[in-house]
Amino acid sequence: MALVQYLYNIPSERRLAKEIPLNLAWLWVLQYNLAEDTPNHSVLSKARSRFGRQVYYQFFQRTVKLCQGVGLIKGDKVVMDATLIKADASRDSMVSRSLYQQLPGTPEEFVDRLWQENEEDRNTDEGQPTGENIAKIDEKATETAEDDKGTGKRRGKGKVNEERVSQTDPDAALIRDAKGALQLVHKVHMNMDGGEARVITAVTTTSGDICEAHELPYLLEQHRQNTGSQPGEAVADGMYGTEANYGYLKKAGVLPSIPRHETWSKQDVSNREFVYDKERDGLICPEGQLLKKKAVVGEGKYIRYRGSLKSCKDCQRKQQCTQATRRTVYRRADETVLNWAEAHLDTPMVRKGIKQRKAWIETANAELKEQHGLRRARYRRRWRVDIQAFLAATVYNLKKLVKYGGNKGNLGAMRSQIAAVTRPIFFCLSPKPAFVYSVSPTACS
């Protein structure tokens, strides 16, 4: 039932339960005849509670194995990206996080405690959001769109998500989207194989304010577990281009086709325009002036360089370069990893792959949102949103299996291998569903 729901993007489980008796193809998939009663919608929520996240992950993992079995996973390149999905919660549900953490585990326990502790005032509204509180949330969330220097810290200098939490979905985070609107969101991170079929090999869900860079090691590890292979190249956008990720990829033997993360600065002249002079142990600015080494800071990890007062004062680009009396630039003491990454990035094939990334994984993100229900969270709490992401990725991979699987070797052998899982999917995608009762399962397999 869950596969049918996500394959056809049915938004409601109640609607799915009502429409199953009306669709002969779905009845055949679920192995019910016309005279039998079909399951109630509640079986799906019971299944999530009974099975938990792990069973749905194993089901997604099985589709990856099936795609790999028919040669759809190339394995030499992976592509990564993340997308925001709206949480099933309103901004009006935001309360103080410290107050929320004091609440008991269930609403029933909370009500019982209120009756015991405060018999005279049973209608307390302490902690409920007011117009003033929501206005403060709006003000604090104005700077939640960008991560702080790619460090992976919670997004937003106002730290609104550290002070406020949604009672409806505590795992969601409040941020501004690309259009500037405040929303409670989750973030789904995906890893895609770079082969022709572009099979999704790894999926995870985090709070919406977590930087994508944090999830790169986890996605690669999940990819290795699901496929049993180590990719030779990782392609992603600049949000993943942190030094920590470069170091991880270098240690793992994976080439980083990931642009270096550019932090926002008020200065028009970026630090990358300053070239290191090994002979003089200093930095040369774009105007040819030398910034001398002044100190080693950050427990020996960084070197501070500073220009002279005279050269900076007389420089024609001083207003664009710095508002201080002279320019200061920090450089890592050991740039071996950065030099290794930049040397790989400075090739035509890598630049081409970075451009292709958008057409590959961002197209998949759009398909998952528009056709398979990943635009908005259908459930609350992160483990349930994880299940939603697994199911959406599962039907996406099964469609790839149906589309590309027959092009690899003998179609009959391939179908017999995957019949147990995908025979119903082949039928659902058939252009002639009227032949449902004229084809036996044995013949299909």
C-alpha positions in Angstrom: 0.0 0.0 0.0 2.8 2.4 0.8 4.5 1.7 -2.6 1.2 2.5 -4.4 0.7 5.6 -2.4 4.2 7.0 -3.2 4.3 5.8 -6.7 1.1 7.7 -7.6 1.7 10.6 -5.1 -1.6 10.1 -3.2 -1.4 12.7 -0.5 -3.6 11.0 2.1 -3.7 7.5 3.5 -7.4 7.8 4.0 -7.8 8.6 0.3 -5.6 5.7 -0.6 -7.8 3.3 1.4 -10.9 4.6 -0.3 -9.5 4.4 -3.8 -7.9 0.9 -3.6 -11.3 -0.9 -4.0 -12.0 1.2 -7.1 -8.7 0.3 -9.0 -8.3 -3.2 -10.4 -4.5 -2.8 -10.8 -4.1 -1.9 -7.2 -6.3 -4.8 -6.0 -4.1 -7.1 -8.1 -0.9 -5.7 -6.6 -2.3 -6.2 -3.0 -3.7 -9.6 -3.9 -7.3 -8.9 -3.1 -10.3 -9.9 -5.2 -13.4 -7.9 -5.9 -15.4 -9.4 -3.1 -12.8 -8.9 -0.3 -12.6 -6.0 2.1 -9.5 -4.0 1.7 -7.3 -2.7 4.6 -8.2 0.3 6.7 -5.9 3.3 6.4 -4.8 2.8 10.0 -2.7 -0.2 9.0 -0.1 2.1 7.5 0.5 4.1 10.7 0.5 0.9 12.7 3.1 -0.5 10.3 5.4 2.5 10.8 5.1 2.1 14.6 5.6 -1.6 14.5 8.4 -1.8 11.9 10.3 1.4 12.7 12.7 3.2 10.6 15.1 0.3 10.1 12.7 -1.9 8.1 11.9 0.9 5.6 15.6 1.6 5.3 16.3 -2.1 4.5 13.5 -2.0 1.9 15.2 1.0 0.2 18.5 -0.8 0.5 17.0 -3.8 -1.3 16.1 -1.7 -4.3 19.7 -0.4 -4.5 20.9 -4.0 -4.5 18.4 -4.9 -7.3 19.6 -2.0 -9.4 23.2 -3.0 -8.8 22.4 -6.6 -9.7 21.3 -5.7 -13.2 24.3 -3.3 -13.8 22.6 0.1 -13.2 25.1 1.3 -10.7 28.4 2.4 -12.2 30.1 3.1 -8.9 33.0 5.3 -10.0 31.2 8.6 -9.2 28.6 9.8 -6.7 26.6 13.1 -6.7 25.3 14.7 -3.5 22.7 17.3 -2.7 20.1 18.2 -0.1 16.6 19.6 -0.4 14.2 21.2 2.1 10.8 19.8 2.8 8.1 21.7 4.7 7.3 20.2 8.1 3.8 19.3 9.1 3.7 22.0 11.7 2.8 25.7 12.0 5.0 28.6 13.3 2.2 29.2 15.8 3.4 26.0 17.6 6.8 27.5 18.6 7.5 27.8 22.3 10.5 28.2 24.5 12.8 25.3 24.2 13.7 25.4 27.9 10.0 25.2 28.8 9.4 22.4 26.3 12.2 20.3 27.8 10.4 20.5 31.2 7.2 19.0 29.8 6.5 15.3 30.6 6.6 12.7 27.9 2.9 12.7 26.9 0.1 15.2 26.9 -1.9 13.0 29.3 1.0 13.2 31.8 1.2 16.9 31.4 -2.6 17.4 32.1 -2.4 15.2 35.1 0.5 17.2 36.6 -1.4 20.4 36.0 -4.4 19.2 37.9 -2.2 18.0 40.8 0.0 21.1 41.1 -2.5 23.9 40.4 -6.1 23.0 41.3 -7.1 26.7 41.3 -5.8 27.7 37.9 -6.4 24.9 35.5 -6.5 27.1 32.4 -2.9 28.3 32.4 -1.5 29.3 29.0 2.1 29.6 30.0 4.5 29.0 27.1 1.9 29.4 24.4 2.9 31.5 21.4 1.6 35.1 21.4 1.7 37.8 18.8 4.8 39.3 20.5 6.5 35.9 20.6 6.0 35.3 16.9 7.3 38.7 16.1 10.4 37.9 18.0 10.8 34.7 16.1 10.5 36.6 12.8 13.2 39.0 14.0 15.6 36.4 15.2 15.2 34.3 12.0 16.1 37.0 9.6 19.7 35.6 9.4 18.9 31.9 9.2 19.4 31.4 5.5 23.2 30.8 5.5 25.5 28.6 7.4 28.2 30.2 9.5 31.4 29.9 7.4 30.6 26.3 6.4 31.4 25.0 9.8 28.3 22.9 10.1 27.0 24.8 13.1 23.3 25.5 13.4 22.3 28.0 10.7 21.4 31.4 11.8 23.3 34.0 13.9 20.1 34.6 15.9 20.1 31.0 17.1 16.4 31.0 17.1 16.3 27.2 16.8 18.3 26.9 20.0 15.9 29.1 21.9 12.5 28.1 20.3 11.0 24.7 19.4 7.8 23.5 17.7 5.6 21.6 20.1 4.0 19.9 17.0 7.3 18.7 15.5 10.3 19.3 17.8 12.7 18.0 15.1 11.8 20.7 12.6 13.8 23.9 12.3 12.7 27.4 11.5 14.6 29.0 8.6 14.1 31.4 5.7 13.7 29.7 2.3 15.1 30.9 -1.0 12.1 33.3 -1.3 12.6 34.8 2.1 9.6 33.1 3.8 9.9 31.7 7.3 9.1 28.0 7.4 9.5 25.0 9.7 11.4 22.5 7.6 13.3 19.2 7.5 16.3 18.6 5.2 16.6 15.4 3.1 20.2 14.6 2.0 20.8 12.3 -0.9 23.6 10.5 -2.6 23.2 9.5 -6.3 25.3 7.1 -8.4 26.9 8.8 -11.4 25.8 6.2 -13.9 23.3 6.5 -16.7 20.4 5.4 -14.5 21.3 7.7 -11.7 20.1 5.5 -8.9 19.8 7.0 -5.4 22.1 5.0 -3.2 21.9 6.8 0.2 19.3 8.9 2.0 19.2 10.6 5.4 17.1 13.3 7.0 18.2 16.1 9.4 16.8 19.2 10.9 16.5 22.0 8.3 19.2 24.2 9.9 22.0 21.6 9.6 24.6 22.3 7.0 24.9 19.9 4.1 28.7 19.6 4.7 28.1 17.6 7.9 26.4 14.8 6.1 29.0 14.0 3.4 30.9 11.3 5.5 27.6 9.7 6.5 26.3 9.6 2.9 29.5 8.1 1.6 29.5 5.4 4.3 25.9 4.6 3.6 26.7 4.3 -0.1 29.5 1.9 0.7 27.2 -0.2 2.9 24.5 -0.3 0.3 26.6 -1.0 -2.8 29.7 -2.6 -1.3 32.0 -0.3 -3.4 34.0 2.8 -2.8 33.5 5.7 -5.4 36.5 7.3 -6.9 35.0 10.8 -7.2 32.4 12.8 -5.3 30.6 15.7 -7.0 28.7 18.3 -5.0 28.1 22.1 -4.8 30.1 24.6 -2.8 28.2 24.0 0.5 30.1 20.7 0.8 33.5 22.3 0.0 34.9 22.6 3.5 38.4 21.7 4.5 37.1 19.0 6.8 35.4 17.3 3.9 38.5 17.6 1.7 40.5 16.0 4.4 38.0 13.2 4.8 37.9 12.5 1.0 41.7 12.6 0.7 42.0 10.0 3.5 39.3 7.9 1.8 40.9 8.1 -1.6 38.0 10.0 -3.2 38.6 12.8 -5.6 36.7 16.0 -4.6 34.8 17.6 -7.5 33.5 20.1 -5.1 34.1 23.8 -5.3 35.6 25.4 -2.3 33.1 27.0 0.0 33.1 30.8 -0.3 32.1 32.6 2.9 30.3 35.9 2.7 32.4 39.0 3.4 31.9 42.7 3.3 35.2 43.0 1.6 35.1 43.0 -2.2 38.7 41.6 -2.4 38.6 38.0 -1.1 41.3 36.2 0.7 41.8 33.9 -2.2 43.2 36.8 -4.3 46.3 36.9 -2.0 49.1 34.7 -3.3 51.6 33.1 -1.0 55.3 34.0 -1.6 57.4 31.2 -0.3 60.7 33.1 -0.5 59.5 36.0 1.6 57.1 33.9 3.7 54.3 36.4 3.0 51.2 37.1 1.0 51.1 39.3 -2.1 48.0 41.3 -2.5 46.3 42.0 -5.9 48.1 45.4 -6.0 51.5 43.7 -5.5 52.1 44.7 -1.9 53.5 42.3 0.7 51.6 41.2 3.8 54.1 40.0 6.4 53.7 37.1 8.8 52.7 38.4 12.2 51.6 35.5 14.4 50.5 31.9 14.6 47.1 31.5 16.1 44.4 28.9 16.6 46.7 26.4 18.3 49.1 26.5 15.5 46.5 25.9 12.7 46.5 29.4 11.2 49.0 32.1 10.4 48.1 35.8 10.5 49.4 38.1 7.8 49.1 41.9 7.9 49.9 44.7 5.5 51.9 47.8 6.3 50.1 51.0 7.3 51.7 53.1 4.5 51.1 50.7 1.6 47.4 50.1 2.6 46.8 53.9 3.2 48.1 54.8 -0.3 46.4 51.9 -2.1 43.7 52.8 -4.6 41.5 49.8 -3.7 41.6 50.3 0.1 37.9 51.0 0.3 37.0 47.8 -1.5 39.7 45.8 0.4 39.2 46.7 4.1 37.6 49.3 6.4 40.4 48.9 8.9 43.7 50.9 8.7 45.3 47.8 7.0 44.3 44.5 5.6 44.6 41.3 7.7 44.5 37.8 6.2 44.5 34.4 7.8 46.1 31.4 6.1 46.3 27.8 7.2 49.7 26.6 8.4 49.3 23.4 6.4 47.5 23.8 3.1 48.4 20.3 1.7 44.8 19.2 1.6 43.5 22.5 0.0 46.3 22.4 -2.6 45.4 18.8 -3.4 41.7 19.7 -3.8 42.3 22.8 -5.9 44.7 20.9 -8.2 42.0 18.4 -8.9 39.4 21.2 -9.4 41.5 23.0 -12.0 40.7 20.6 -14.8 38.1 20.9 -17.6 36.5 17.5 -16.9 35.9 18.4 -13.3 34.3 21.8 -14.2 32.0 19.9 -16.7 31.0 17.4 -14.0 30.1 20.2 -11.6 27.8 21.8 -14.2 26.2 18.4 -15.0 25.5 17.9 -11.3 22.6 20.3 -11.4 20.9 18.4 -14.3 21.4 15.1 -12.5 20.5 15.3 -8.8 18.4 18.5 -8.8 16.2 17.0 -11.5 15.8 14.0 -9.2 14.9 16.3 -6.3 12.2 18.0 -8.4 10.8 14.6 -9.5 10.7 13.4 -5.9 8.9 16.5 -4.8 6.4 16.8 -7.7 5.6 13.1 -8.3 6.4 11.2 -5.1 5.3 13.3 -2.2 8.5 14.8 -0.9 7.5 18.5 -1.1 5.9 18.4 2.4 6.4 16.1 5.3 3.4 13.8 5.8 4.4 12.8 9.3 5.9 14.3 12.4 9.3 13.6 14.0 12.4 12.9 12.1 12.3 9.1 12.1 8.9 9.3 10.4 10.2 11.8 7.8 13.1 9.5 7.3 10.6 6.8 6.4 8.9 9.2 3.9 12.3 9.9 2.3 13.1 6.2 2.1 9.7 5.3 0.4 10.1 8.2 -2.1 13.6 7.1 -3.0 12.4 3.5 -3.2 9.8 4.2 -5.9 12.3 6.4 -7.7 14.8 3.5 -7.9 12.1 1.0 -8.9 11.1 3.3 -11.8 14.8 3.4 -12.9 14.9 -0.4 -12.6 11.9 -0.7 -14.9 13.2 1.8 -17.4 16.8 0.8 -17.6 16.9 -2.8 -16.3 15.8 -4.4 -19.5 18.7 -2.9 -21.5 21.3 -4.8 -19.5 21.6 -8.4 -20.7 18.7 -10.8 -21.0 15.3 -9.3 -20.0 13.8 -12.6 -19.0 16.7 -13.4 -16.6 16.5 -9.9 -15.1 12.8 -10.2 -14.5 13.0 -13.5 -12.8 15.7 -12.1 -10.5 13.6 -9.1 -9.4 10.1 -10.5 -9.8 9.4 -10.9 -6.0 9.7 -7.2 -5.5 9.0 -5.5 -8.8 6.4 -7.6 -10.6 3.6 -5.5 -9.3 5.5 -2.3 -10.3 5.9 -3.6 -13.9 2.1 -4.0 -14.0 1.3 -0.6 -12.5 3.4 1.1 -15.1 1.9 -0.9 -17.9 0.0 1.1 -20.6 -2.7 -1.6 -20.8 -3.9 -2.4 -17.3 -7.1 -4.0 -18.7 -5.2 -7.3 -19.1 -4.8 -7.7 -15.4 -6.7 -11.0 -15.1 -5.5 -12.4 -18.4 -1.8 -12.6 -17.3 -0.7 -15.0 -14.5 2.0 -14.2 -12.0 4.0 -17.1 -13.4 3.9 -15.7 -16.9 5.0 -12.3 -15.7 7.9 -13.6 -13.8 
